């Protein structure tokens, strides 16, 4: 029997782009646009702050990841069984949200958005697993550039364009439009035939199921965790604290929003694809060294401007632009590393566990660093963050050296 034609790289990347955008645009609306709409309608800050708790399902998606890996309808395919039905359910929730404006029924609106976040987080398990299944090793930097770029596109379209449209179309029409966008982006998944995974061992497919805890106990995963988490947790906090620093220096939310939309997010989007190319050319080790060095230098520069108490507009725009380039870069690098470790029968579970840890560590550390900032001021905070970023870099270097030593005997044996 003649084998089916192998799907092209362009086809696979286009398919992944539709799947990741299907998640990113409504989430960009929820996290980028909704807080502004709520405050504009007179909703209190406690309720506005509750919007960010909608991130929680993404941090906890590892709890159901092994179930998503195990259960599917064979006629549809292991990944399609989850992806397009959940996309359609997400579109249905957005239709429901359109009926409950926040100024009239905040509780129902919030409940539906929490369900939407749960649906999209579960969908993300299947999408990440599918990407890990079908991408060749040299395609992974490009696939993860698509994933990271979708975040910036979601923020620009869902957060910026939708905010502009809200004043003209209103809550209900905007939510219905978002539902139509999600449905339209689901169609490529619905109509395509699921691509067979690259690692496909049918005789072990049902015998080697493992949950998140079993995955974490793998020796190769334990060796990679310090490389993945140590250099990034403090870098994320460093990025998050720079917009409050600009507020302290006299910038208002409107000017920061303009910088983000006009300079920072487009720079992050362009930097994401540049990072994919750079990672492909130099490899993960050199890429991480460049990233960590840039983060440490940026922390030192932030100490300088915090001490001076002033920063010109163009420097603020450059600072936030570099921040977003760094966020895009670390997403490309980290997702590529996660794919490498997770590849196999339980790719969805492995990727979900690693991506959850990747989010949870900086998320739980942020309140502590906020308290340190209150005690020491921004200058003291960034001195601490710079030292911790340097320490995280050294931990990753040591862990990377041990990982290479552990892998080298197996490579030599295989070569022999």
C-alpha positions, -999 to 999 in steps of 0.1 A, spaced: 0 0 0 13 34 -9 20 57 21 1 90 24 21 121 14 41 136 42 26 169 52 48 199 45 63 222 71 42 251 58 10 231 62 19 220 98 29 255 109 -2 270 93 -24 245 111 -7 252 144 -11 290 138 -49 286 135 -51 265 167 -29 288 188 -47 320 175 -80 304 183 -69 304 220 -49 336 220 -74 361 206 -102 355 231 -77 354 259 -61 386 247 -95 401 250 -101 387 285 -68 398 300 -59 428 278 -93 445 271 -117 433 298 -101 450 328 -103 484 310 -140 478 301 -148 468 336 -132 499 351 -148 521 325 -182 508 336 -175 516 372 -167 480 384 -146 481 416 -109 472 416 -114 440 436 -136 427 407 -111 439 381 -83 421 400 -104 389 399 -100 388 361 -64 377 366 -75 347 386 -88 334 352 -51 324 346 -56 297 372 -68 269 349 -37 273 327 -15 269 358 -34 238 369 -40 221 335 -15 193 344 -43 179 366 -63 166 337 -35 163 311 -30 125 313 -68 120 308 -66 141 276 -38 120 265 -56 87 271 -92 93 261 -102 99 224 -125 88 196 -105 67 172 -126 77 142 -117 114 148 -81 110 159 -63 113 192 -59 151 191 -88 161 169 -112 144 194 -104 172 218 -93 202 198 -122 213 175 -150 202 199 -134 223 227 -130 252 202 -167 251 194 -176 248 231 -154 279 237 -173 298 209 -206 288 226 -194 302 260 -186 335 243 -221 336 229 -233 330 264 -211 358 278 -226 382 253 -259 379 271 -245 391 305 -228 425 304 -205 430 334 -223 460 347 -256 440 349 -246 405 359 -209 403 368 -211 370 386 -227 351 356 -203 367 332 -173 358 354 -185 322 358 -188 318 320 -154 333 315 -139 309 340 -155 280 321 -141 294 289 -106 296 305 -110 259 316 -120 249 281 -92 267 264 -66 254 289 -78 219 283 -77 225 245 -41 238 249 -31 204 263 -42 187 231 -28 214 209 6 213 226 6 175 225 -3 176 188 25 200 180 50 178 199 37 148 180 40 161 145 70 185 144 104 173 134 133 184 157 144 211 133 108 224 130 103 229 167 118 263 170 95 275 142 65 258 157 72 275 191 78 308 174 42 304 160 29 296 195 47 326 212 38 349 183 1 340 188 3 355 223 14 389 209 -12 388 181 -38 379 207 -28 409 228 -28 432 198 -61 420 183 -79 409 214 -65 436 237 -60 466 214 -83 463 184 -112 449 204 -109 477 229 -112 502 200 -142 482 186 -159 481 220 -167 518 219 -184 514 185 -201 480 188 -208 474 225 -204 443 247 -229 419 230 -218 424 195 -181 422 205 -185 389 222 -205 375 193 -178 387 169 -152 369 191 -173 337 190 -174 339 152 -136 344 151 -131 313 173 -154 292 151 -137 304 119 -103 295 132 -115 260 142 -124 251 106 -89 242 95 -87 216 123 -122 203 116 -115 197 79 -80 184 80 -71 147 85 -51 142 117 -14 138 110 2 107 124 27 112 152 64 110 144 70 87 174 44 60 169 48 27 186 14 10 185 23 -20 206 34 2 235 8 30 229 -16 17 256 9 1 279 30 31 287 5 55 300 17 77 328 4 106 349 21 139 357 38 126 388 53 96 370 65 120 342 82 143 367 101 113 383 118 105 350 156 111 354 159 132 322 130 154 334 146 160 368 178 170 351 161 194 328 139 212 354 167 234 368 176 244 333 140 253 325 130 271 357 161 286 374 170 312 347 134 322 338 115 326 371 133 357 381 134 370 345 96 370 343 94 390 376 119 415 363 98 421 332 65 423 352 78 450 376 90 474 349 56 489 341 49 497 378 84 513 378 73 536 348 42 545 367 64 556 397 84 577 372 54 597 361 40 577 332 2 571 332 -17 541 320 -27 557 287 9 564 277 21 530 288 -8 514 268 3 534 237 39 522 241 28 486 244 5 487 214 27 508 191 62 495 200 64 467 226 39 442 213 50 445 176 87 442 188 78 411 207 61 396 177 90 404 154 115 392 181 97 359 184 104 349 148 139 363 151 144 342 182 132 311 164 157 317 136 185 323 162 177 292 182 177 272 151 211 285 141 230 285 175 213 258 196 197 260 231 229 264 251 242 295 233 207 309 231 202 307 269 235 324 275 225 354 253 191 356 270 204 355 305 232 380 298 206 404 284 183 400 314 211 407 338 223 438 319 187 450 317 183 446 355 215 466 360 202 494 337 169 494 356 188 499 389 204 530 372 172 545 360 154 538 393 182 557 411 180 586 386 142 588 390 135 598 354 135 582 320 128 597 285 98 585 266 120 568 239 140 549 265 108 537 281 96 525 247 129 508 241 128 492 276 93 477 272 101 466 236 132 447 248 111 432 276 86 418 251 114 405 228 128 387 258 94 372 267 89 360 231 125 346 231 122 327 263 88 312 252 104 299 220 134 284 239 114 269 268 86 254 246 113 238 223 129 223 254 96 211 267 88 194 234 122 177 234 116 162 268 79 154 263 81 137 229 65 103 229 32 86 238 24 110 267 35 143 250 3 162 261 8 152 298 46 160 297 42 194 281 13 203 304 33 195 335 63 214 324 43 244 311 23 245 344 55 246 365 69 272 342 39 294 350 34 285 387 69 293 399 70 330 388 33 334 396 37 323 433 70 343 436 55 376 424 38 386 457 71 380 476 90 402 452 63 428 454 68 428 492 106 431 487 99 461 464 78 478 491 106 473 516 136 482 495 122 503 467 126 496 430 163 501 431 168 475 459 143 452 442 162 452 409 196 447 427 180 415 443 165 404 409 198 410 391 217 388 416 190 361 415 190 361 377 228 357 378 224 328 403 197 312 381 220 314 351 248 296 370 224 269 382 213 264 346 249 262 334 258 236 361 226 216 354 232 218 316 268 204 321 254 175 341 228 168 315 254 167 287 275 143 307 245 121 313 235 120 277 270 116 262 275 79 272 242 70 255 251 90 224 285 72 222 269 38 227 244 45 200 271 57 177 292 26 183 
